[in-house]
């Protein structure tokens, strides 16, 4: 673990410390909603995935989705948290135009998952621990659409009733960077567990950021909650603005009102949304339509035994099994799809070469083209075949770059491309020697210079590669050149 100097905001009365806690809403990876059988797929037309339960029709009773409960328990294990054998669903009452029942079914005093911890890695490799207060299940609301008509608001209930895991941290973070690192680590964890796809652009993982400021050593200040922030960059920007706003108010002799705020990325500022209600304002009470949730210990144990290899364990194994650097292993593990791609491609091949082609050439090209790794037109078997051609000296690393471009264009497997385009590396030493002799004969001044300064040999290497269309074996070129210049 590493202690880092806390992020400070400077004011005219000195420095202020920022205290941060996050409530992350992660949409449960499930084909059905929390209390109905309606579908949850992204991209459906407005109100195409709505059951009578989701629409709040009278007399419609909720039925708990067992798989959503399993996903919550699995996430709890990933957070090293207490799994509560008995939990309860409550009604959280408030008017919401896109919540037809007039209340949200959530969990208040008795959540399904209790306290846990998450070890977070910063970009520089240092680590810190964030305490987890709880994880509870709740249903999402629908979506109000205000920009389709100047006079009317439209409501899409497709999200109404979708299962959410609300993961509440303790106020253990002290900088915008640490808050973003926490969300990044949590996102990676739920993706590995398969309990949430972590797609922040689609709103499947979003954060409510609680920000307060205090003089170092003072008690916690009054917090403001910034709702539904859906990117790491916006999380950091919102914290910086909100902390500065609170410091300016306090230094002018004012006080902070506990409230809910929204972050406007266009203006780079937070603005007030509503006053923050206390728990009693929601009039929580046990949902009379749902019995307490009691978990069978044997079922919980089966879930625990089924956990996949988690990021930290995978990172250590990639280093020990394949001899990768901590950096390469960390980048691979950052995306479970990319890590699986590497492990499929590396079978029988040189790990460092496969890692380089996966992390540099392929990942770079996917990023440039805006293509997700899971949609890569180049598959793991293609990278493995390309690396094999390099290892067996059929092609050079330089030729491999050209072959990669043809692979990206969809021209087929690496070996077929090499054969069709005549890209086989020249390993015939007599052909290489002939090219070298011709170049040396035409450039006696360069020969004399290279004999005096051996580092000048690079010019000859370049000329030979040019003369052979880049197909000459670089090792053979260097070996023959050195022998001739030393003769």
N, C-alpha and C positions, 0 to 999 in steps of 0.2 A: 504494500500500500504506500501511497505517496501523499504527503501533505503539501498543499499548494497555497500560496498567498491568496487569501480571498479577494474577490473582485470588489473594488471600492468605488464609491461615487464621491467625488470631491465637491464640497460646498464651501460657502464662506465661513461656516462654523466648524470646518474640519471634514474628516472623512466619515462616510456612512457605509455600513455593511448591508449587503443585499441578502435576503433569506428567501429561498425558493422551495416550493413543493409543487408537485404536478399530479393532476388527475387525468390519466390517459384512458380514453375510450377506445377499446379495440373491438371491432366487429368480429363476432365469432364466425369462424369458417364452418358454415353449415348450409345445407341445401334448403332448410326450412326455418321458419321464424321461431322465436322463443316459446310462444304459446299458441301457434297455429301451424297448419301445414302449408301455408302460402310460400311460394318460392322467394329466393333472396338474390337471384342473379343480377349483375349490374347491366344496365343498358336497356332494360325493358321500357316500353312506352308508359306514359303516366297512368297510374292506377290499374296497371295490368296484373300486379302481384299483390292483391288485397283480398283477404278473406273477410267474412262477416265479423269475426273476432277483431281483426285489425281495424275495421271500420266502426267499431263500437256499437254494433246493433244490439238492441235490448235482448236480454236472455242468452246471449252468446257467452259460453264459459271457456276460460283459458285452460289449455292442457299443456303441461310442461314437456319440453323437448328434451328427452333423455341425453341425446348426443351433445346438446349445448352444455348440459351439466358436466358431462365427461370432459369436454374441452376446457371448462373452467377449472376442474380439478387438475387436469394435466398442466395447465398454466401455473396453478398454485405450486405443484411440485417443482416446476422449472424455477420458480421464485424462492425455493427452499422455505415455503410457507406452511403454516398450520392449516390442515384441511379439517374443517369443522364437520363433524358427523351429523349435526342437526343445524339446519339454517331455515330462514323464514322469509317469505316474500311479503312485502308491504305495499300499500297504496300511498303514493306521494301525490297529494292533491294540488293542482293548480290549473288555471285555464291556459290552454295552449291551442291555437287555431288548427294546428296539424296533429293534435293528439285527441282523437274523437271521444275517447272515454271521459275526458276531463280529469284524468289522473294517469300517472305512470306506475306500472308495476315494477318495483325495484326491491332492494334489500337495504334495511337501515341498521338496526341494532344487532342482527344476527346474520352476517354475511357467510357465504359458502367457504371463503378462504380468509384466514386471519393474517397475523403478522409474518413477514418474511424479509428477505434481503436480496439485493441485486448488486453484484460486483460490476462496476462500470469501468471501461477502459477509455482513456482520453486519446486524442490523436497522437500525442507524443509517447504513448505506451504506458504512461503512469496510470495508476488505478485508484479508485475510491469506492466506498460502499454506501449505498442508499438503502435506508430502511423502508420496507413496504408496510403500510398501515393495514391494508385490506384489499381484497378483490371481491367484488360482488357482481351478480348478474342483474341486468335490467333490460327493458325494452326501449328501442329507439323511437323517436317521434318521426312524423312525416316531414315533408319539406314544403315550405311556403315559397311561392314564386311571385315576385313583385314586378318583374320587368317585362311581362308579356302583354300587359294592358295598362294604360295610364289611369284607369279608374277601378280596376279589379285586382284582387290577389287570388292566384290559383293555388290549389293544394294538391300535391302528389303524395299519396299514402303508401307508395311502394316500400319506403323504409319503415313505416309504422309497424312496430312489433318485431323488428329485426333484433336479434340477440346481441347485446353489448356486454363486454367485460369492462367494468370500471376499475382500474388499477390505481390505487391512491398511495402516493409516496408520503413519507415523513418529510418535514422541512429541512432536509439534510444537504441541499445544494446551495452553493454560494456564488455562482457565476453563470452568466449566460452560456458559456461554452460547456460547463458541466451539465446544465439542464439539457442541452442539445445532445451531449454524449449519452446521457441517461436514456433519452427517447430512442436514440440510435441503437443502443444496446438492448433495450426492451423490445424494439421492433425486430431485431435480429433473433432474439429468443423466441418470440411467438411464431416467427416464420419457420424456425427449425422445429418447433413443436407441432407445427401445422394447425395451430389454433386460431390464427388470424393471418391474412395475406399481407398485412402491413402496408397496403397501398394508400398512402396519404393523399394522393391526388384525387382518389375516388371518395375520400372521407372515411375510409375503412379503419384508419387509425388517426386520431386527433387528440390534442392535448388542451386541457384547461390549466393555465399557468397561474399559480398563486404567488404574488410578489408582495414583499414587505421590506421595509428598511429600518435600520436601527443604528445607534451609535455602538461601536464595538464593545461587547460586554454587557449591554443593556438587555432587558427582556425583549421578547419578540414584539414587533410593531403590528399595527392593524394591516391586514392583508387585503389586496384587491385581486379578484379572479378574472383573468383574461380568457374568454371562452373560445373554444373550437379553433385553435391554431393548428394549421395542417402542414407545416414544413419546418425543418430544422432551422433554416435561415430566419423565418418569421418568428420562431420562438425566441431566438437571440435578440432580434431587433425589438420585439415587443417588450422584453425584459429591460433592455437598455433605456428605452423611452419611458416606461412606467416607473422605473427606479428613479430616474432623473425628475420626473413629474412629482413623485412623492417627496423627494428631498427638497425641491423648491417650495412646496406647500408648507412643509414642516419648518423650514428656515424662515418663512415669512410669518411664523407664529400660528399657522393654521393646524388643522387636524385632518387625518385621513378617514374618510367614510368607507366603511366596508361595503363594497359594491361589486357588481359584475360589469366587466368592460369588454369591448370588442377591439381587436387590432385591425387597423386599416392600413394594409401594406402600401397602397397608393400614396397615402399621406405620411406613412411612417409614424403613426401615432395611435394611441389608444383613446377610446371615447366611451363615455358612460352608457350602459345598456339598461340597468335597473339596479335598485338597491338590493343588497344581499340579504335574502331572507334567512332567518334562523330556522332550525329544524322544526320548531313548533308551528311556524307559519305554513309549513307544508301539510300539517295535520296527518302525519304518518299514522297508520294503524294497520294491523295484520290483514292481508287480503282474505276476505271470507270465502273466496272461491278456490283458494289453493291451500292444501294442507301443508304443514311443516315438511321440509325436505329432509328425509333421513337416508343417509348413505350406508350401504352395506359394506362393512370393512373389507370383505373378500373382493368386492368389486373395485373398491378404491385401491387395493393392493395390486390387482391386475392392471389398472391404469398406470400405477407407478412402475411396474415391471415392464410396461410397453414403451417407456420413454425412449426416444431416439438419442443418439449421441449429440450432446449439446455443444455450443460453439467453443467454450474453453477447452473441453476435452478434445475436440476435433483439431483445434489449433496446435495443441501439444503433440498430438499423434502425427500430424502432417510434418512437423519438424523432426520428430524422432524416426518415423518410418521412411520418409523420403529425403531427409537431410536438407529441408528447405530453411531459409532464413525466417526469423520471427516475423519480419515485415511481409514477405511473400505469403507465409501461412496465414497471417492476419487478414490480408487483402482477400485471399481465396475464401476464407471462412466468413468474411463480411456478407457474402451472398450465398445462401445454401445451394442455389442452382449452379452457380459457378464452381463451388467446391465439389459438387457431385460430378460436374463436367470434367474437372481436372482428374478426379479419381478414376473416371472411366477411361480417359485418354492416356493416363500414365502407365497403364498395365503393360509391363515388358519394355517400357521406353525410359529414356533418361529424364528423371524428374525435373531437373533444372531447366532443360530445354522445353519440356511440356509446360512448365510454369511460366516461362518467358513468353511462349506463344499464346498462352491463355490470357495472361495478365496484360501483356503489352500490345501485341498485334491485334488479337481478336477483341479484347475488351475495349481497346482504343477505338477500333473501327466501329464496334457496336455503339459506343458512346457518341461518336461523330455522326453516325447515321440515325441516332435516336431509336435504336432497336433494343428491346429488352433481351437479356441473356437467354431466357427460355425460348425466344423466337429466333435465335441465331440461325442463319442459313448454313453456317459451317458447324458440323456436328463433332462430337468428341472423337469419333472414329476417323474423321478427316484430319484432325490435328495429329492424332497418333500416327496416321499413315504419312503425313508430311514430315514429322520428326524422324520416322524410320528411314525415309529417303536421305535425310541429312546424316543420320548416324552411319548408314551404310555407304556414304560418300557418292551416292547416285547423283545428288545435287549439292551445291554449296549453300551456305546460309543466304548469300546474296540472291542466288537463283530462287531459293525458297520464297523470298519476298515476292518475286514475280509470280510464282506458282500460286501463292496465297491470293493475289489479286484475281487470278483466273478462277480460283475456287469461290471467291466471294461473288463473282459474276455468274456462278452457277454452271460452270463448264465441266463439272464432273469431279471424280476422285483425283487426288494428287498424282498418282502414278500414270493415269490415263492422260492427264494434262501434260506431264513431262514427255511422254512418248509422242503425243500428237503434235507438240510444238518443238520437238527436238531440243529439249532443255537439259539433256543428260550431261553431267559434268565431264569434262575432258580429263581423264586420268592417265592417258597414254603419254608417258614421259618423252617419247621421241617427238611427238607433235608439239609438246610444250617446249622442249629443247630447241626445236627448229624455229619457233616463234621468238625465243630469247636470243638466239644467234643472229637473227635478222635485225632485231632491235638494237643489239649491241654493235653490230657492224655499221648501222646507220647513225649511231650516236657515240663516237669514240670519246668526245669530250665528257659526256655523262658517265662513261665507263671509268675514265680517269678520276672523276670527282667521287664516284661511288667507292673506288678503291681506297681513296684517302679518307673519305667520311662514310663509313658503312651505313649510317642512318639514311643516306641518300638512296638506298636500295628501293625505297618505297615508290620512287618515280618509275623504276623498271617494272615493279609489280603491277602498277596501274596500267602501264602500256601493254603488258602481256595480257592482262584481263580484257583490255579493250580490243586487242587483236584477236582474242578467242571468243569475243562476244560475251564475256563474263562467265564462260563455262569452264575455264581452267581450274584445276584443283589448287587452291591457294597455298596449301602446305607444300605441294610438289613444286610450285613456282618458286617459293622462297628457298627451298632446299637446292634446286638446280642453280638459281641465281647466285646464291652464296658460294657454291662450289666453283662456279665460273669466275667470279670476281676475286676469289682467293687464289686462283691458279696462277 
